Amino acid sequence: MINKSLVKKPIITEKVTMLSHLGKYSFLVDGSANKSEVKKVIESIYKVKVKSINMINIKGKRRRLGQRAGKIPGVRKAIVTLEKGHN
């Protein structure tokens, strides 16, 4: 059974939109997800053929609001490259 909650949402920015012309799309994924799990989920949800996946861990940043210090949590992104002919 495929856990569809591993892929949280697609990332839509100007940089990612330019990559979509090359067949690359970016998704925010769960921190425990690995490449093979993400590949299965993307292929089942969007009915496409995945060529490769690159995973990126982004560290959380420290932020201040007045005297209070806090931390923004880190995220994990997956850049998915699709086979030719799929979008």
N, C-alpha and C positions, 0 to 999 in steps of 0.2 A: 504494500500500500504506500502511496506517495503522500508525504506530508507537505501539503500546499502552503502551510504557514511559514515555511523556510524563506520564501520570497515575499517580502513585505510590500514593496511598491516599486514601480519604475521611477527612475530619476530623470527628470526633464529639465535640462539646462541648455544654455546656448552651445556649450562645448560638446555635450552629448548629442545634440541635434545635428551638429556638423559631422559627428562620427557615424550617424545613421546612414549617410550616403555611402559609407564603406561597409555597411551591413553589421555595425556594432551598436549594441544597445546596453544600457546600464541599469542595474537593479539594486535596491537596498535589500540585503539579505540578513538572515539571522547570524549571530556571531558563531554559532556552532556548525554552520553549514559548510560542506565541502564541495568541491567541483562536480563530482559525479552526482550528488544529490540535487544540486542546483540545475544541472543539465537535464535530469529526468523531469523535474518540476516544470521548467521552462518549455520543454518539448510537449508535455501533457497539457499545460494551460493554453499555450499559444498555437499549438499544432504546427510547429516549425522544426527544422533539422538544425541542430547546433553543431558548429564546426569546432569551436574552442571556447574556453572560459578563462579569464584572468581575474583573480581575487585580490582585493585591496583592503587592508586594515587601516583605518584612520583613527588615530589616537584622540581621546577626548581632550578638550582644552579647558584651562582654568579661566574663570570669568569673575569679575567683581561687580557688585552693585552697592555702592557706598562703602560701608565698613565690612560688609559681608562678602566672604569669598565662597565661590562654588565651583562646580565642575560640570561641563557639558559632556555627556557620555559619548564614547567612541562608537563608530559604526563600521560595518563591513559592506563593501560594495563588490558586485560581480559585473564585469564587462563581458557580455556575451557576443561572440562573433557567429553569425549565421552562415549556412551554406549558400552558395550562389542560387538565386532564384527565390529565396525566402525573404519575407520582410514582415 
